[in-house]
Amino acid sequence: MEKLTTIIVRFALEGIHRWTDAAAMEPDVAFLQFPHRHMFHFEVRKVVEHDDRDIEIILFKRAIMEYLIEKYGSPCDFDTKSCEMLAQEVADKFECLSVQCLEDDENGALITKMI
């Protein structure tokens, strides 16, 4: 049986974002048009070629966190980026199988590459 091996990293970053069209699209959540804070929880999975640390997990996690902090600051100012957009950005930048991004570890998005 053929297998697919992935590494998994999880981390959280404090960030601020807003949904500029909130009032027009969903009046019940119009408050989301203003900058608001979340803890953005990420779970990232990346395919590896073998079972002996093809990629060092700790360094992979640090690289993703450093990328986001360098690009967006600390706390991260994601401006109008949604969880879907953030997950896609990380997936593209780090060639990931999947990236999950949740606001406050509750609601968010999962991007999965079709293989």
N, C-alpha and C positions, 0 to 999 in steps of 0.2 A: 504494500500500500504506500503510495506517495504521500508525503506530508508537506505542510507549510509551517515553517517555524517563524515566529515573530517575537520581537522584544516589545515590552510594554513599559512606558513611563507615565507617571501621574504627577501633576503639580498644580498649584493654584497661584494666581496672581491677582492682586488688587487692581481694579480698573474702573474706568468711567466710560460710559457711552450714552448715545441718545438715538431715538428713532424720529427723525424730523417729520415724517408723514403720519405720526401716530394719531393726531387729532382728526385728520381727514379720513384715515383708513378705519380706525377703531375709536370712536369718541369715548368709550368707557375707559380707555387707557391713555387718554390724551396727555397725562403727566409724563409719559415716556418720551415726549418730544424734548424734554429738558434733560441736561446731563444728570445722570444718576449712577451711583456706585454699586458694584457687585464684586464678589470674589469669583473670578472666572476659573473654573476647574477644567483642566485638560487631561484627557487620556489619549496617548499617542501610541500607535502600533506600527512597527516597521518590520518588513520581511528581512530575515537574515539568511545567509547561505549555508551556515553550518552551526553546530551545537556548542562551539567553544568561543563565545564572545566575539563574533564577527564584528560587532560594534560594541564598545564598552557602554553599558547602560547609563552609568552615572554621567559620563561625558556627553552622551546623546541628550540626556535631560538638560544638562547645563547649557548645551549649545542652543536648544530651543528657547529656554528661559532667557538667556543672554540676548538672543536675536530679538525677542519681543520687547524686552526692557530697553535695549539700544534703540529700537525703532520707535517705541511708543512712550518711553519714560517710565518712571516709577513714582506714584502709581501710574499704570498704563492709561494713556488717553486714547482710547480707541475711536473717539469721535462718533461717526455714524456707522461703524462696523458692527454687524450682527454676529451672533455665535456662528452662523453658517459661514459668513465671510471669513471669520478668524480661523475656523477649522480648515477651510479650503486653503487659506494662505499657508498655514503650517504644513498641511498635506503636500502642497506643491513645493514649498521651499525645501522640505526635508525628505521628499519622496517616500511618503508614508502609505501604508495600507489603509489605515483609518485614523481619524482624529475626531474625538468628541470634545465639545466645548459646552459647558453648562454654566449658567448663571446661578451662583450661590449653591452649587451642587444639586440643583433641582430641575431646571428647565433649560433646554438648549438644542444643540444639533449634533448629528453624527454624520461625518462624510466618510464614505467607504469606496475604495477603488475597486472596480470590477476586474477580476482576473480570471 
